[in-house]
Amino acid sequence: MKYNNTKINRFLPYSRQFIDSRDIKEVTKVLKSDFITQGPRISIFEKNFAKYVGAKYAVACATGTAALHLSCQALELGPGKKLLTTPITFVASANCAQFVGADTFFADIDLINYCISPKSLEQKLKKNKIDVVVVVHMSGHPANLEEIFKLKKKYKFKLIEDACHALGGFYKKAKIGSCKYSEISTFSFHPVKPITTGEGGMITTNNIQIYKSLLKFRTHGIHKNKNDFINKDMAFDKNGNVNSWYYEMNALGFNYRITDIQAALGDSQLKKIDKFTKKRRQTAKIYNAGFLKNKLIKVPKECHGVIHAYHLYTILVNFKKLGKSRNEVMLELKKNNIGTQVLYIPVHLQPYYAKKYNYKKGHFRVAEKYYQNCLSIPIFADLKKHEISHVLSKINLIISHK
Ligand SMILES: Cc1ncc(COP(=O)(O)O)c(C=O)c1O
């Protein structure tokens, strides 16, 4: 590939939002309406989201972290129970177990897709009764769901798909979020994610009991279902009608609601998700070709039968052979207006987990190897062709033997 014009006039972060005039119009409509929260836009967003991913139910909430916490509550994870995930994820995938008093376990990743290794998972399952497994569709590449589903049946755990990176992706013919293989899928709408609501999250499920439970925990554990009221003398008047103000709290929940303002933005963004994914995939294809001859760089793979959503484009760099540290490379790239990021620091090495469970370097070798070499480079919906050329030319220049 020839790089003719590699001048750019903005800083390129590893990911960012794309907001257009239609998004602004939809948000403005809500701001001018009677309800800016708990109004009609939330359920519209939920219905459209469920339809898009092909799940029966969707519950919008405050963040992707809240989505994971609510999911653990709904799956009745608690003290004495165990959740397992991978070290290569954002800390929230592991923390959700801690929020409910359960323990966090880890299994290693595969270097093919940077997702959980079914082999490593089975080794852990043989030794421990795991109640919930959280698979992370890392960078937007779906985890090996068929193999994990076989293990789910054999070892009888509940499965959460942390799909925060993967909206727009497919596993075989199932859209990510359809919950074909799992109880629950969770999403984040942070600005770097495939679509944004500022902060925000979504949970999808096909199970009515889980759905009801999620709704309850999202709003303080409060409900208004007259058939379920316990304090009947307080709930009903002398004619047997429900007192109009009445509600009951029969579990400890949270305020994890999303606003109508955010839901309007999310719904408008959702209409563009296929366009966004197409653009990310085109960018990935250009990067793959552009790095082909660079022996110091390994590009991400797309396994047979899946559609990678490319939330991240993460290269593995042989820094040792290059003779420069990752930090040096990142600083050089930054000087050229190219933002990069290291996603993620292995969670088991975070002092909180290392101290609590006595984790040490060497416990998850593949994850740690990945961490040594990974570098996420710019990929987002409105990344321009000449910007892609700029990224390629500078990276190939900076990551090369002189
Ligand atoms: C894999 C993964 N899980 C969970 C989260 C948490 O999402 P949020 O930032 O919306 O709370 C993130 C976001 O950083 C993530 O990348």
The ligand as an ORCA input file, in Angstrom:
! r2SCAN-3c Opt
* xyz 0 1
  C     -15.447     -5.923     28.704
  C     -16.086     -4.835     29.498
  N     -16.944     -5.176     30.483
  C     -17.556     -4.237     31.236
  C     -17.329     -2.893     31.037
  C     -17.988     -1.888     31.934
  O     -18.788     -0.980     31.213
  P     -19.045      0.499     31.760
  O     -17.806      1.286     31.564
  O     -20.175      0.997     30.891
  O     -19.444      0.379     33.178
  C     -16.448     -2.492     30.029
  C     -16.182     -1.071     29.768
  O     -15.128     -0.546     29.909
  C     -15.802     -3.482     29.259
  O     -14.930     -3.154     28.294
*
